[in-house]
Amino acid sequence: MPELDNDSIATCMQALKHTIRHFDMLCQSQTVDPDDYAEAREMYLTELAHLIRIYREEEKQGRTTTPLAMLLKDSPVQVP
């Protein structure tokens, strides 16, 4: 497996969290198709969950500097 840049993963997780919150706010309009909204939001959440799993593994190996719990504060997704 290629070497991972955990700081980049953390940055991507934070950006996705911000994107999901912003997307939720923008999609409160009556003109938004509920199915399109649900599909797009699920796509964002799935990718965030994927990054969380990768980061969690890296954290278990002691290769991260920021605790995952800190990155997940106020997260729209929780991964067991």
mmCIF file of the N, C-alpha and C atoms, coordinates in Angstrom:
data_MODEL
# 
_entry.id   MODEL 
# 
loop_
_atom_site.group_PDB 
_atom_site.id 
_atom_site.type_symbol 
_atom_site.label_atom_id 
_atom_site.label_alt_id 
_atom_site.label_comp_id 
_atom_site.label_asym_id 
_atom_site.label_entity_id 
_atom_site.label_seq_id 
_atom_site.pdbx_PDB_ins_code 
_atom_site.Cartn_x 
_atom_site.Cartn_y 
_atom_site.Cartn_z 
_atom_site.occupancy 
_atom_site.B_iso_or_equiv 
_atom_site.pdbx_formal_charge 
_atom_site.auth_seq_id 
_atom_site.auth_comp_id 
_atom_site.auth_asym_id 
_atom_site.auth_atom_id 
_atom_site.pdbx_PDB_model_num 
ATOM 1   N N  . MET A 1 1  ? 0.846   -1.176 0.000  1.00 0.00 ? 1  MET A N  1 
ATOM 2   C CA . MET A 1 1  ? 0.000   0.000  0.000  1.00 0.00 ? 1  MET A CA 1 
ATOM 3   C C  . MET A 1 1  ? 0.894   1.242  0.000  1.00 0.00 ? 1  MET A C  1 
ATOM 4   N N  . PRO A 1 2  ? 0.538   2.261  -0.789 1.00 0.00 ? 2  PRO A N  1 
ATOM 5   C CA . PRO A 1 2  ? 1.353   3.477  -0.811 1.00 0.00 ? 2  PRO A CA 1 
ATOM 6   C C  . PRO A 1 2  ? 1.312   4.187  0.536  1.00 0.00 ? 2  PRO A C  1 
ATOM 7   N N  . GLU A 1 3  ? 2.351   4.955  0.806  1.00 0.00 ? 3  GLU A N  1 
ATOM 8   C CA . GLU A 1 3  ? 2.399   5.709  2.058  1.00 0.00 ? 3  GLU A CA 1 
ATOM 9   C C  . GLU A 1 3  ? 1.316   6.782  2.047  1.00 0.00 ? 3  GLU A C  1 
ATOM 10  N N  . LEU A 1 4  ? 0.591   6.882  3.139  1.00 0.00 ? 4  LEU A N  1 
ATOM 11  C CA . LEU A 1 4  ? -0.503  7.842  3.240  1.00 0.00 ? 4  LEU A CA 1 
ATOM 12  C C  . LEU A 1 4  ? -0.027  9.128  3.897  1.00 0.00 ? 4  LEU A C  1 
ATOM 13  N N  . ASP A 1 5  ? -0.587  10.220 3.466  1.00 0.00 ? 5  ASP A N  1 
ATOM 14  C CA . ASP A 1 5  ? -0.330  11.509 4.103  1.00 0.00 ? 5  ASP A CA 1 
ATOM 15  C C  . ASP A 1 5  ? -1.508  11.782 5.035  1.00 0.00 ? 5  ASP A C  1 
ATOM 16  N N  . ASN A 1 6  ? -1.323  11.479 6.306  1.00 0.00 ? 6  ASN A N  1 
ATOM 17  C CA . ASN A 1 6  ? -2.416  11.578 7.267  1.00 0.00 ? 6  ASN A CA 1 
ATOM 18  C C  . ASN A 1 6  ? -2.903  13.002 7.468  1.00 0.00 ? 6  ASN A C  1 
ATOM 19  N N  . ASP A 1 7  ? -2.018  13.977 7.307  1.00 0.00 ? 7  ASP A N  1 
ATOM 20  C CA . ASP A 1 7  ? -2.466  15.364 7.412  1.00 0.00 ? 7  ASP A CA 1 
ATOM 21  C C  . ASP A 1 7  ? -3.421  15.713 6.271  1.00 0.00 ? 7  ASP A C  1 
ATOM 22  N N  . SER A 1 8  ? -3.157  15.182 5.093  1.00 0.00 ? 8  SER A N  1 
ATOM 23  C CA . SER A 1 8  ? -4.055  15.415 3.957  1.00 0.00 ? 8  SER A CA 1 
ATOM 24  C C  . SER A 1 8  ? -5.395  14.724 4.179  1.00 0.00 ? 8  SER A C  1 
ATOM 25  N N  . ILE A 1 9  ? -5.366  13.538 4.730  1.00 0.00 ? 9  ILE A N  1 
ATOM 26  C CA . ILE A 1 9  ? -6.617  12.830 5.032  1.00 0.00 ? 9  ILE A CA 1 
ATOM 27  C C  . ILE A 1 9  ? -7.426  13.620 6.043  1.00 0.00 ? 9  ILE A C  1 
ATOM 28  N N  . ALA A 1 10 ? -6.778  14.124 7.076  1.00 0.00 ? 10 ALA A N  1 
ATOM 29  C CA . ALA A 1 10 ? -7.465  14.921 8.093  1.00 0.00 ? 10 ALA A CA 1 
ATOM 30  C C  . ALA A 1 10 ? -8.068  16.180 7.469  1.00 0.00 ? 10 ALA A C  1 
ATOM 31  N N  . THR A 1 11 ? -7.309  16.820 6.599  1.00 0.00 ? 11 THR A N  1 
ATOM 32  C CA . THR A 1 11 ? -7.805  18.023 5.926  1.00 0.00 ? 11 THR A CA 1 
ATOM 33  C C  . THR A 1 11 ? -9.013  17.696 5.058  1.00 0.00 ? 11 THR A C  1 
ATOM 34  N N  . CYS A 1 12 ? -8.950  16.588 4.343  1.00 0.00 ? 12 CYS A N  1 
ATOM 35  C CA . CYS A 1 12 ? -10.077 16.170 3.507  1.00 0.00 ? 12 CYS A CA 1 
ATOM 36  C C  . CYS A 1 12 ? -11.313 15.868 4.351  1.00 0.00 ? 12 CYS A C  1 
ATOM 37  N N  . MET A 1 13 ? -11.127 15.237 5.493  1.00 0.00 ? 13 MET A N  1 
ATOM 38  C CA . MET A 1 13 ? -12.264 14.953 6.370  1.00 0.00 ? 13 MET A CA 1 
ATOM 39  C C  . MET A 1 13 ? -12.904 16.253 6.848  1.00 0.00 ? 13 MET A C  1 
ATOM 40  N N  . GLN A 1 14 ? -12.078 17.207 7.249  1.00 0.00 ? 14 GLN A N  1 
ATOM 41  C CA . GLN A 1 14 ? -12.611 18.484 7.711  1.00 0.00 ? 14 GLN A CA 1 
ATOM 42  C C  . GLN A 1 14 ? -13.321 19.218 6.575  1.00 0.00 ? 14 GLN A C  1 
ATOM 43  N N  . ALA A 1 15 ? -12.770 19.162 5.379  1.00 0.00 ? 15 ALA A N  1 
ATOM 44  C CA . ALA A 1 15 ? -13.398 19.818 4.229  1.00 0.00 ? 15 ALA A CA 1 
ATOM 45  C C  . ALA A 1 15 ? -14.739 19.160 3.897  1.00 0.00 ? 15 ALA A C  1 
ATOM 46  N N  . LEU A 1 16 ? -14.796 17.842 3.950  1.00 0.00 ? 16 LEU A N  1 
ATOM 47  C CA . LEU A 1 16 ? -16.061 17.152 3.677  1.00 0.00 ? 16 LEU A CA 1 
ATOM 48  C C  . LEU A 1 16 ? -17.109 17.478 4.734  1.00 0.00 ? 16 LEU A C  1 
ATOM 49  N N  . LYS A 1 17 ? -16.704 17.556 5.999  1.00 0.00 ? 17 LYS A N  1 
ATOM 50  C CA . LYS A 1 17 ? -17.655 17.934 7.056  1.00 0.00 ? 17 LYS A CA 1 
ATOM 51  C C  . LYS A 1 17 ? -18.230 19.317 6.766  1.00 0.00 ? 17 LYS A C  1 
ATOM 52  N N  . HIS A 1 18 ? -17.364 20.252 6.407  1.00 0.00 ? 18 HIS A N  1 
ATOM 53  C CA . HIS A 1 18 ? -17.806 21.613 6.097  1.00 0.00 ? 18 HIS A CA 1 
ATOM 54  C C  . HIS A 1 18 ? -18.710 21.609 4.863  1.00 0.00 ? 18 HIS A C  1 
ATOM 55  N N  . THR A 1 19 ? -18.349 20.845 3.854  1.00 0.00 ? 19 THR A N  1 
ATOM 56  C CA . THR A 1 19 ? -19.133 20.763 2.624  1.00 0.00 ? 19 THR A CA 1 
ATOM 57  C C  . THR A 1 19 ? -20.527 20.224 2.901  1.00 0.00 ? 19 THR A C  1 
ATOM 58  N N  . ILE A 1 20 ? -20.623 19.195 3.724  1.00 0.00 ? 20 ILE A N  1 
ATOM 59  C CA . ILE A 1 20 ? -21.931 18.604 4.046  1.00 0.00 ? 20 ILE A CA 1 
ATOM 60  C C  . ILE A 1 20 ? -22.809 19.619 4.766  1.00 0.00 ? 20 ILE A C  1 
ATOM 61  N N  . ARG A 1 21 ? -22.236 20.338 5.736  1.00 0.00 ? 21 ARG A N  1 
ATOM 62  C CA . ARG A 1 21 ? -23.020 21.357 6.447  1.00 0.00 ? 21 ARG A CA 1 
ATOM 63  C C  . ARG A 1 21 ? -23.501 22.447 5.475  1.00 0.00 ? 21 ARG A C  1 
ATOM 64  N N  . HIS A 1 22 ? -22.604 22.907 4.613  1.00 0.00 ? 22 HIS A N  1 
ATOM 65  C CA . HIS A 1 22 ? -22.953 23.951 3.648  1.00 0.00 ? 22 HIS A CA 1 
ATOM 66  C C  . HIS A 1 22 ? -24.000 23.432 2.656  1.00 0.00 ? 22 HIS A C  1 
ATOM 67  N N  . PHE A 1 23 ? -23.824 22.221 2.184  1.00 0.00 ? 23 PHE A N  1 
ATOM 68  C CA . PHE A 1 23 ? -24.771 21.596 1.263  1.00 0.00 ? 23 PHE A CA 1 
ATOM 69  C C  . PHE A 1 23 ? -26.150 21.492 1.900  1.00 0.00 ? 23 PHE A C  1 
ATOM 70  N N  . ASP A 1 24 ? -26.200 21.074 3.164  1.00 0.00 ? 24 ASP A N  1 
ATOM 71  C CA . ASP A 1 24 ? -27.480 20.973 3.874  1.00 0.00 ? 24 ASP A CA 1 
ATOM 72  C C  . ASP A 1 24 ? -28.183 22.326 3.936  1.00 0.00 ? 24 ASP A C  1 
ATOM 73  N N  . MET A 1 25 ? -27.404 23.380 4.205  1.00 0.00 ? 25 MET A N  1 
ATOM 74  C CA . MET A 1 25 ? -27.985 24.711 4.283  1.00 0.00 ? 25 MET A CA 1 
ATOM 75  C C  . MET A 1 25 ? -28.524 25.142 2.915  1.00 0.00 ? 25 MET A C  1 
ATOM 76  N N  . LEU A 1 26 ? -27.742 24.939 1.863  1.00 0.00 ? 26 LEU A N  1 
ATOM 77  C CA . LEU A 1 26 ? -28.165 25.350 0.526  1.00 0.00 ? 26 LEU A CA 1 
ATOM 78  C C  . LEU A 1 26 ? -29.392 24.585 0.046  1.00 0.00 ? 26 LEU A C  1 
ATOM 79  N N  . CYS A 1 27 ? -29.523 23.356 0.475  1.00 0.00 ? 27 CYS A N  1 
ATOM 80  C CA . CYS A 1 27 ? -30.601 22.501 -0.026 1.00 0.00 ? 27 CYS A CA 1 
ATOM 81  C C  . CYS A 1 27 ? -31.907 22.643 0.748  1.00 0.00 ? 27 CYS A C  1 
ATOM 82  N N  . GLN A 1 28 ? -31.997 23.653 1.580  1.00 0.00 ? 28 GLN A N  1 
ATOM 83  C CA . GLN A 1 28 ? -33.245 23.891 2.295  1.00 0.00 ? 28 GLN A CA 1 
ATOM 84  C C  . GLN A 1 28 ? -34.272 24.605 1.418  1.00 0.00 ? 28 GLN A C  1 
ATOM 85  N N  . SER A 1 29 ? -33.861 24.999 0.230  1.00 0.00 ? 29 SER A N  1 
ATOM 86  C CA . SER A 1 29 ? -34.751 25.677 -0.712 1.00 0.00 ? 29 SER A CA 1 
ATOM 87  C C  . SER A 1 29 ? -35.864 24.734 -1.173 1.00 0.00 ? 29 SER A C  1 
ATOM 88  N N  . GLN A 1 30 ? -37.002 25.304 -1.469 1.00 0.00 ? 30 GLN A N  1 
ATOM 89  C CA . GLN A 1 30 ? -38.142 24.521 -1.954 1.00 0.00 ? 30 GLN A CA 1 
ATOM 90  C C  . GLN A 1 30 ? -37.908 24.014 -3.376 1.00 0.00 ? 30 GLN A C  1 
ATOM 91  N N  . THR A 1 31 ? -36.908 24.552 -4.059 1.00 0.00 ? 31 THR A N  1 
ATOM 92  C CA . THR A 1 31 ? -36.666 24.173 -5.452 1.00 0.00 ? 31 THR A CA 1 
ATOM 93  C C  . THR A 1 31 ? -35.766 22.946 -5.591 1.00 0.00 ? 31 THR A C  1 
ATOM 94  N N  . VAL A 1 32 ? -35.256 22.439 -4.482 1.00 0.00 ? 32 VAL A N  1 
ATOM 95  C CA . VAL A 1 32 ? -34.335 21.298 -4.514 1.00 0.00 ? 32 VAL A CA 1 
ATOM 96  C C  . VAL A 1 32 ? -35.126 19.994 -4.576 1.00 0.00 ? 32 VAL A C  1 
ATOM 97  N N  . ASP A 1 33 ? -34.737 19.137 -5.502 1.00 0.00 ? 33 ASP A N  1 
ATOM 98  C CA . ASP A 1 33 ? -35.363 17.825 -5.621 1.00 0.00 ? 33 ASP A CA 1 
ATOM 99  C C  . ASP A 1 33 ? -34.888 16.957 -4.450 1.00 0.00 ? 33 ASP A C  1 
ATOM 100 N N  . PRO A 1 34 ? -35.802 16.445 -3.632 1.00 0.00 ? 34 PRO A N  1 
ATOM 101 C CA . PRO A 1 34 ? -35.405 15.657 -2.458 1.00 0.00 ? 34 PRO A CA 1 
ATOM 102 C C  . PRO A 1 34 ? -34.563 14.426 -2.793 1.00 0.00 ? 34 PRO A C  1 
ATOM 103 N N  . ASP A 1 35 ? -34.855 13.787 -3.917 1.00 0.00 ? 35 ASP A N  1 
ATOM 104 C CA . ASP A 1 35 ? -34.083 12.606 -4.300 1.00 0.00 ? 35 ASP A CA 1 
ATOM 105 C C  . ASP A 1 35 ? -32.651 12.984 -4.678 1.00 0.00 ? 35 ASP A C  1 
ATOM 106 N N  . ASP A 1 36 ? -32.496 14.082 -5.407 1.00 0.00 ? 36 ASP A N  1 
ATOM 107 C CA . ASP A 1 36 ? -31.158 14.543 -5.770 1.00 0.00 ? 36 ASP A CA 1 
ATOM 108 C C  . ASP A 1 36 ? -30.369 14.927 -4.525 1.00 0.00 ? 36 ASP A C  1 
ATOM 109 N N  . TYR A 1 37 ? -31.038 15.603 -3.605 1.00 0.00 ? 37 TYR A N  1 
ATOM 110 C CA . TYR A 1 37 ? -30.390 16.003 -2.351 1.00 0.00 ? 37 TYR A CA 1 
ATOM 111 C C  . TYR A 1 37 ? -29.916 14.771 -1.590 1.00 0.00 ? 37 TYR A C  1 
ATOM 112 N N  . ALA A 1 38 ? -30.791 13.794 -1.430 1.00 0.00 ? 38 ALA A N  1 
ATOM 113 C CA . ALA A 1 38 ? -30.455 12.590 -0.668 1.00 0.00 ? 38 ALA A CA 1 
ATOM 114 C C  . ALA A 1 38 ? -29.298 11.832 -1.311 1.00 0.00 ? 38 ALA A C  1 
ATOM 115 N N  . GLU A 1 39 ? -29.317 11.738 -2.633 1.00 0.00 ? 39 GLU A N  1 
ATOM 116 C CA . GLU A 1 39 ? -28.260 11.022 -3.332 1.00 0.00 ? 39 GLU A CA 1 
ATOM 117 C C  . GLU A 1 39 ? -26.904 11.723 -3.175 1.00 0.00 ? 39 GLU A C  1 
ATOM 118 N N  . ALA A 1 40 ? -26.892 13.030 -3.337 1.00 0.00 ? 40 ALA A N  1 
ATOM 119 C CA . ALA A 1 40 ? -25.641 13.782 -3.211 1.00 0.00 ? 40 ALA A CA 1 
ATOM 120 C C  . ALA A 1 40 ? -25.127 13.749 -1.781 1.00 0.00 ? 40 ALA A C  1 
ATOM 121 N N  . ARG A 1 41 ? -26.016 13.900 -0.816 1.00 0.00 ? 41 ARG A N  1 
ATOM 122 C CA . ARG A 1 41 ? -25.597 13.887 0.592  1.00 0.00 ? 41 ARG A CA 1 
ATOM 123 C C  . ARG A 1 41 ? -25.024 12.522 0.963  1.00 0.00 ? 41 ARG A C  1 
ATOM 124 N N  . GLU A 1 42 ? -25.642 11.471 0.484  1.00 0.00 ? 42 GLU A N  1 
ATOM 125 C CA . GLU A 1 42 ? -25.162 10.111 0.752  1.00 0.00 ? 42 GLU A CA 1 
ATOM 126 C C  . GLU A 1 42 ? -23.769 9.908  0.162  1.00 0.00 ? 42 GLU A C  1 
ATOM 127 N N  . MET A 1 43 ? -23.536 10.476 -1.005 1.00 0.00 ? 43 MET A N  1 
ATOM 128 C CA . MET A 1 43 ? -22.222 10.380 -1.634 1.00 0.00 ? 43 MET A CA 1 
ATOM 129 C C  . MET A 1 43 ? -21.160 11.037 -0.741 1.00 0.00 ? 43 MET A C  1 
ATOM 130 N N  . TYR A 1 44 ? -21.450 12.232 -0.237 1.00 0.00 ? 44 TYR A N  1 
ATOM 131 C CA . TYR A 1 44 ? -20.513 12.919 0.655  1.00 0.00 ? 44 TYR A CA 1 
ATOM 132 C C  . TYR A 1 44 ? -20.279 12.121 1.938  1.00 0.00 ? 44 TYR A C  1 
ATOM 133 N N  . LEU A 1 45 ? -21.355 11.630 2.521  1.00 0.00 ? 45 LEU A N  1 
ATOM 134 C CA . LEU A 1 45 ? -21.236 10.886 3.779  1.00 0.00 ? 45 LEU A CA 1 
ATOM 135 C C  . LEU A 1 45 ? -20.463 9.585  3.596  1.00 0.00 ? 45 LEU A C  1 
ATOM 136 N N  . THR A 1 46 ? -20.675 8.911  2.478  1.00 0.00 ? 46 THR A N  1 
ATOM 137 C CA . THR A 1 46 ? -19.964 7.663  2.203  1.00 0.00 ? 46 THR A CA 1 
ATOM 138 C C  . THR A 1 46 ? -18.463 7.911  2.094  1.00 0.00 ? 46 THR A C  1 
ATOM 139 N N  . GLU A 1 47 ? -18.093 8.966  1.389  1.00 0.00 ? 47 GLU A N  1 
ATOM 140 C CA . GLU A 1 47 ? -16.667 9.276  1.243  1.00 0.00 ? 47 GLU A CA 1 
ATOM 141 C C  . GLU A 1 47 ? -16.056 9.690  2.577  1.00 0.00 ? 47 GLU A C  1 
ATOM 142 N N  . LEU A 1 48 ? -16.789 10.449 3.372  1.00 0.00 ? 48 LEU A N  1 
ATOM 143 C CA . LEU A 1 48 ? -16.298 10.829 4.698  1.00 0.00 ? 48 LEU A CA 1 
ATOM 144 C C  . LEU A 1 48 ? -16.096 9.590  5.564  1.00 0.00 ? 48 LEU A C  1 
ATOM 145 N N  . ALA A 1 49 ? -17.035 8.675  5.537  1.00 0.00 ? 49 ALA A N  1 
ATOM 146 C CA . ALA A 1 49 ? -16.909 7.435  6.309  1.00 0.00 ? 49 ALA A CA 1 
ATOM 147 C C  . ALA A 1 49 ? -15.689 6.632  5.857  1.00 0.00 ? 49 ALA A C  1 
ATOM 148 N N  . HIS A 1 50 ? -15.437 6.607  4.562  1.00 0.00 ? 50 HIS A N  1 
ATOM 149 C CA . HIS A 1 50 ? -14.270 5.901  4.022  1.00 0.00 ? 50 HIS A CA 1 
ATOM 150 C C  . HIS A 1 50 ? -12.970 6.519  4.558  1.00 0.00 ? 50 HIS A C  1 
ATOM 151 N N  . LEU A 1 51 ? -12.880 7.831  4.532  1.00 0.00 ? 51 LEU A N  1 
ATOM 152 C CA . LEU A 1 51 ? -11.689 8.506  5.052  1.00 0.00 ? 51 LEU A CA 1 
ATOM 153 C C  . LEU A 1 51 ? -11.520 8.272  6.554  1.00 0.00 ? 51 LEU A C  1 
ATOM 154 N N  . ILE A 1 52 ? -12.621 8.228  7.265  1.00 0.00 ? 52 ILE A N  1 
ATOM 155 C CA . ILE A 1 52 ? -12.569 7.981  8.709  1.00 0.00 ? 52 ILE A CA 1 
ATOM 156 C C  . ILE A 1 52 ? -12.001 6.592  8.978  1.00 0.00 ? 52 ILE A C  1 
ATOM 157 N N  . ARG A 1 53 ? -12.434 5.602  8.206  1.00 0.00 ? 53 ARG A N  1 
ATOM 158 C CA . ARG A 1 53 ? -11.917 4.241  8.390  1.00 0.00 ? 53 ARG A CA 1 
ATOM 159 C C  . ARG A 1 53 ? -10.408 4.183  8.124  1.00 0.00 ? 53 ARG A C  1 
ATOM 160 N N  . ILE A 1 54 ? -9.972  4.845  7.067  1.00 0.00 ? 54 ILE A N  1 
ATOM 161 C CA . ILE A 1 54 ? -8.535  4.875  6.752  1.00 0.00 ? 54 ILE A CA 1 
ATOM 162 C C  . ILE A 1 54 ? -7.766  5.543  7.889  1.00 0.00 ? 54 ILE A C  1 
ATOM 163 N N  . TYR A 1 55 ? -8.258  6.675  8.342  1.00 0.00 ? 55 TYR A N  1 
ATOM 164 C CA . TYR A 1 55 ? -7.567  7.421  9.393  1.00 0.00 ? 55 TYR A CA 1 
ATOM 165 C C  . TYR A 1 55 ? -7.536  6.616  10.692 1.00 0.00 ? 55 TYR A C  1 
ATOM 166 N N  . ARG A 1 56 ? -8.628  5.922  10.987 1.00 0.00 ? 56 ARG A N  1 
ATOM 167 C CA . ARG A 1 56 ? -8.691  5.110  12.204 1.00 0.00 ? 56 ARG A CA 1 
ATOM 168 C C  . ARG A 1 56 ? -7.605  4.033  12.192 1.00 0.00 ? 56 ARG A C  1 
ATOM 169 N N  . GLU A 1 57 ? -7.417  3.389  11.040 1.00 0.00 ? 57 GLU A N  1 
ATOM 170 C CA . GLU A 1 57 ? -6.367  2.371  10.924 1.00 0.00 ? 57 GLU A CA 1 
ATOM 171 C C  . GLU A 1 57 ? -4.989  2.993  11.132 1.00 0.00 ? 57 GLU A C  1 
ATOM 172 N N  . GLU A 1 58 ? -4.771  4.137  10.530 1.00 0.00 ? 58 GLU A N  1 
ATOM 173 C CA . GLU A 1 58 ? -3.493  4.828  10.700 1.00 0.00 ? 58 GLU A CA 1 
ATOM 174 C C  . GLU A 1 58 ? -3.272  5.217  12.162 1.00 0.00 ? 58 GLU A C  1 
ATOM 175 N N  . GLU A 1 59 ? -4.346  5.631  12.824 1.00 0.00 ? 59 GLU A N  1 
ATOM 176 C CA . GLU A 1 59 ? -4.252  6.008  14.235 1.00 0.00 ? 59 GLU A CA 1 
ATOM 177 C C  . GLU A 1 59 ? -3.889  4.797  15.098 1.00 0.00 ? 59 GLU A C  1 
ATOM 178 N N  . LYS A 1 60 ? -4.465  3.658  14.784 1.00 0.00 ? 60 LYS A N  1 
ATOM 179 C CA . LYS A 1 60 ? -4.141  2.427  15.523 1.00 0.00 ? 60 LYS A CA 1 
ATOM 180 C C  . LYS A 1 60 ? -2.663  2.078  15.389 1.00 0.00 ? 60 LYS A C  1 
ATOM 181 N N  . GLN A 1 61 ? -2.076  2.414  14.236 1.00 0.00 ? 61 GLN A N  1 
ATOM 182 C CA . GLN A 1 61 ? -0.664  2.132  13.993 1.00 0.00 ? 61 GLN A CA 1 
ATOM 183 C C  . GLN A 1 61 ? 0.246   3.218  14.573 1.00 0.00 ? 61 GLN A C  1 
ATOM 184 N N  . GLY A 1 62 ? -0.366  4.253  15.167 1.00 0.00 ? 62 GLY A N  1 
ATOM 185 C CA . GLY A 1 62 ? 0.421   5.322  15.777 1.00 0.00 ? 62 GLY A CA 1 
ATOM 186 C C  . GLY A 1 62 ? 1.035   6.284  14.775 1.00 0.00 ? 62 GLY A C  1 
ATOM 187 N N  . ARG A 1 63 ? 0.444   6.404  13.601 1.00 0.00 ? 63 ARG A N  1 
ATOM 188 C CA . ARG A 1 63 ? 1.016   7.251  12.558 1.00 0.00 ? 63 ARG A CA 1 
ATOM 189 C C  . ARG A 1 63 ? 0.273   8.565  12.361 1.00 0.00 ? 63 ARG A C  1 
ATOM 190 N N  . THR A 1 64 ? -0.540  8.967  13.329 1.00 0.00 ? 64 THR A N  1 
ATOM 191 C CA . THR A 1 64 ? -1.277  10.224 13.204 1.00 0.00 ? 64 THR A CA 1 
ATOM 192 C C  . THR A 1 64 ? -0.881  11.170 14.330 1.00 0.00 ? 64 THR A C  1 
ATOM 193 N N  . THR A 1 65 ? -1.093  12.446 14.092 1.00 0.00 ? 65 THR A N  1 
ATOM 194 C CA . THR A 1 65 ? -0.769  13.442 15.115 1.00 0.00 ? 65 THR A CA 1 
ATOM 195 C C  . THR A 1 65 ? -2.008  14.019 15.777 1.00 0.00 ? 65 THR A C  1 
ATOM 196 N N  . THR A 1 66 ? -3.135  13.994 15.076 1.00 0.00 ? 66 THR A N  1 
ATOM 197 C CA . THR A 1 66 ? -4.383  14.528 15.609 1.00 0.00 ? 66 THR A CA 1 
ATOM 198 C C  . THR A 1 66 ? -5.325  13.372 15.907 1.00 0.00 ? 66 THR A C  1 
ATOM 199 N N  . PRO A 1 67 ? -5.853  13.294 17.132 1.00 0.00 ? 67 PRO A N  1 
ATOM 200 C CA . PRO A 1 67 ? -6.779  12.205 17.452 1.00 0.00 ? 67 PRO A CA 1 
ATOM 201 C C  . PRO A 1 67 ? -8.039  12.254 16.580 1.00 0.00 ? 67 PRO A C  1 
ATOM 202 N N  . LEU A 1 68 ? -8.491  11.095 16.157 1.00 0.00 ? 68 LEU A N  1 
ATOM 203 C CA . LEU A 1 68 ? -9.678  11.006 15.317 1.00 0.00 ? 68 LEU A CA 1 
ATOM 204 C C  . LEU A 1 68 ? -10.888 11.624 16.018 1.00 0.00 ? 68 LEU A C  1 
ATOM 205 N N  . ALA A 1 69 ? -10.996 11.427 17.313 1.00 0.00 ? 69 ALA A N  1 
ATOM 206 C CA . ALA A 1 69 ? -12.134 11.982 18.055 1.00 0.00 ? 69 ALA A CA 1 
ATOM 207 C C  . ALA A 1 69 ? -12.195 13.504 17.909 1.00 0.00 ? 69 ALA A C  1 
ATOM 208 N N  . MET A 1 70 ? -11.036 14.132 17.855 1.00 0.00 ? 70 MET A N  1 
ATOM 209 C CA . MET A 1 70 ? -11.012 15.586 17.687 1.00 0.00 ? 70 MET A CA 1 
ATOM 210 C C  . MET A 1 70 ? -11.480 15.973 16.279 1.00 0.00 ? 70 MET A C  1 
ATOM 211 N N  . LEU A 1 71 ? -11.088 15.195 15.286 1.00 0.00 ? 71 LEU A N  1 
ATOM 212 C CA . LEU A 1 71 ? -11.510 15.473 13.916 1.00 0.00 ? 71 LEU A CA 1 
ATOM 213 C C  . LEU A 1 71 ? -12.996 15.205 13.700 1.00 0.00 ? 71 LEU A C  1 
ATOM 214 N N  . LEU A 1 72 ? -13.558 14.285 14.481 1.00 0.00 ? 72 LEU A N  1 
ATOM 215 C CA . LEU A 1 72 ? -14.957 13.920 14.315 1.00 0.00 ? 72 LEU A CA 1 
ATOM 216 C C  . LEU A 1 72 ? -15.908 14.786 15.130 1.00 0.00 ? 72 LEU A C  1 
ATOM 217 N N  . LYS A 1 73 ? -15.359 15.707 15.896 1.00 0.00 ? 73 LYS A N  1 
ATOM 218 C CA . LYS A 1 73 ? -16.223 16.583 16.698 1.00 0.00 ? 73 LYS A CA 1 
ATOM 219 C C  . LYS A 1 73 ? -17.214 17.276 15.759 1.00 0.00 ? 73 LYS A C  1 
ATOM 220 N N  . ASP A 1 74 ? -18.480 17.206 16.116 1.00 0.00 ? 74 ASP A N  1 
ATOM 221 C CA . ASP A 1 74 ? -19.576 17.792 15.309 1.00 0.00 ? 74 ASP A CA 1 
ATOM 222 C C  . ASP A 1 74 ? -19.659 17.182 13.915 1.00 0.00 ? 74 ASP A C  1 
ATOM 223 N N  . SER A 1 75 ? -19.277 15.939 13.771 1.00 0.00 ? 75 SER A N  1 
ATOM 224 C CA . SER A 1 75 ? -19.321 15.275 12.469 1.00 0.00 ? 75 SER A CA 1 
ATOM 225 C C  . SER A 1 75 ? -20.734 14.824 12.137 1.00 0.00 ? 75 SER A C  1 
ATOM 226 N N  . PRO A 1 76 ? -21.122 14.937 10.858 1.00 0.00 ? 76 PRO A N  1 
ATOM 227 C CA . PRO A 1 76 ? -22.449 14.456 10.451 1.00 0.00 ? 76 PRO A CA 1 
ATOM 228 C C  . PRO A 1 76 ? -22.507 12.938 10.301 1.00 0.00 ? 76 PRO A C  1 
ATOM 229 N N  . VAL A 1 77 ? -21.384 12.257 10.484 1.00 0.00 ? 77 VAL A N  1 
ATOM 230 C CA . VAL A 1 77 ? -21.363 10.802 10.340 1.00 0.00 ? 77 VAL A CA 1 
ATOM 231 C C  . VAL A 1 77 ? -20.531 10.216 11.472 1.00 0.00 ? 77 VAL A C  1 
ATOM 232 N N  . GLN A 1 78 ? -20.952 9.083  11.967 1.00 0.00 ? 78 GLN A N  1 
ATOM 233 C CA . GLN A 1 78 ? -20.201 8.341  12.970 1.00 0.00 ? 78 GLN A CA 1 
ATOM 234 C C  . GLN A 1 78 ? -19.968 6.941  12.439 1.00 0.00 ? 78 GLN A C  1 
ATOM 235 N N  . VAL A 1 79 ? -18.736 6.516  12.446 1.00 0.00 ? 79 VAL A N  1 
ATOM 236 C CA . VAL A 1 79 ? -18.387 5.185  11.945 1.00 0.00 ? 79 VAL A CA 1 
ATOM 237 C C  . VAL A 1 79 ? -17.982 4.321  13.127 1.00 0.00 ? 79 VAL A C  1 
ATOM 238 N N  . PRO A 1 80 ? -18.610 3.152  13.283 1.00 0.00 ? 80 PRO A N  1 
ATOM 239 C CA . PRO A 1 80 ? -18.247 2.290  14.424 1.00 0.00 ? 80 PRO A CA 1 
ATOM 240 C C  . PRO A 1 80 ? -16.829 1.775  14.320 1.00 0.00 ? 80 PRO A C  1 
# 
